């Protein structure tokens, strides 16, 4: 059974920036799936490697935001 931590800060951030999962997956230069994005937004625990892939893609889209993992996930 997967551990869930509820909707993550990444969800509110992406909504505020009008970004979809598809935008982030398309911006990624590494293997990043829609499934991983959905799991991350809903609070399923992602591996540190997957969290970094999402962070890097968001930094590509919004470099001026200077995002960190703590801005995206609260676990």
Backbone torsions as a table, in degrees:
resi	resn	phi	psi	omega
1	UNK	NA	131.4	-176.9
2	UNK	-79.3	143.5	177.0
3	UNK	-85.2	132.4	179.8
4	UNK	-119.2	141.2	-179.1
5	UNK	-115.6	16.8	180.0
6	UNK	77.0	173.4	-178.1
7	UNK	-56.9	132.8	-174.4
8	UNK	-93.3	160.8	178.0
9	UNK	-57.0	-26.9	178.0
10	UNK	-58.6	-34.3	-178.8
11	UNK	-63.6	-49.2	179.4
12	UNK	-65.3	-39.5	179.2
13	UNK	-62.0	-47.6	-179.8
14	UNK	-64.9	-37.7	176.6
15	UNK	-63.9	-43.2	-179.6
16	UNK	-64.5	-34.0	-179.5
17	UNK	-90.7	1.8	-179.0
18	UNK	56.6	43.3	177.5
19	UNK	-106.3	139.2	176.2
20	UNK	-101.7	167.7	175.1
21	UNK	-57.4	-38.7	-179.3
22	UNK	-62.2	-37.7	178.4
23	UNK	-61.1	-44.7	-176.6
24	UNK	-70.6	-43.0	178.5
25	UNK	-61.3	-42.4	-179.7
26	UNK	-65.8	-32.3	-178.6
27	UNK	-78.5	-16.2	-176.6
28	UNK	-73.0	136.2	175.7
29	UNK	-96.2	-5.1	178.2
30	UNK	-113.8	171.6	-179.6
31	UNK	-69.1	113.3	178.2
32	UNK	-137.4	129.1	-175.4
33	UNK	-107.6	159.9	174.8
34	UNK	-61.8	-36.6	-179.4
35	UNK	-62.6	-42.8	178.5
36	UNK	-64.5	-40.9	179.0
37	UNK	-61.8	-46.1	-179.2
38	UNK	-62.8	-43.5	178.7
39	UNK	-61.7	-43.7	-179.5
40	UNK	-62.7	-40.8	-179.4
41	UNK	-69.4	-34.5	-176.7
42	UNK	-85.3	-9.6	174.5
43	UNK	106.5	5.7	173.1
44	UNK	-70.1	142.2	-178.9
45	UNK	-70.1	126.8	175.3
46	UNK	-103.3	153.7	176.0
47	UNK	-65.7	154.9	176.5
48	UNK	-55.5	-36.3	179.0
49	UNK	-62.7	-43.8	-179.9
50	UNK	-67.7	-38.5	176.6
51	UNK	-59.4	-41.8	-179.5
52	UNK	-66.9	-37.8	176.7
53	UNK	-60.1	-43.2	179.1
54	UNK	-66.4	-44.4	178.9
55	UNK	-59.0	-46.1	-179.7
56	UNK	-61.5	-40.8	179.2
57	UNK	-65.1	-42.1	178.6
58	UNK	-67.0	-36.3	176.4
59	UNK	-64.7	-33.2	176.5
60	UNK	-65.7	-41.4	-179.1
61	UNK	-74.6	-37.4	-175.0
62	UNK	-132.7	67.3	-176.8
63	UNK	-62.6	-26.7	-178.6
64	UNK	-70.9	-14.3	-177.3
65	UNK	-80.8	-19.8	179.9
66	UNK	50.9	52.7	-175.7
67	UNK	-72.3	149.2	173.8
68	UNK	-126.1	170.2	178.1
69	UNK	-61.0	-34.3	179.8
70	UNK	-65.6	-23.4	176.0
71	UNK	-74.2	-22.1	-173.7
72	UNK	-103.4	-37.1	-173.6
73	UNK	-130.6	143.8	-179.3
74	UNK	-113.5	25.5	175.7
75	UNK	-123.6	NA	NA
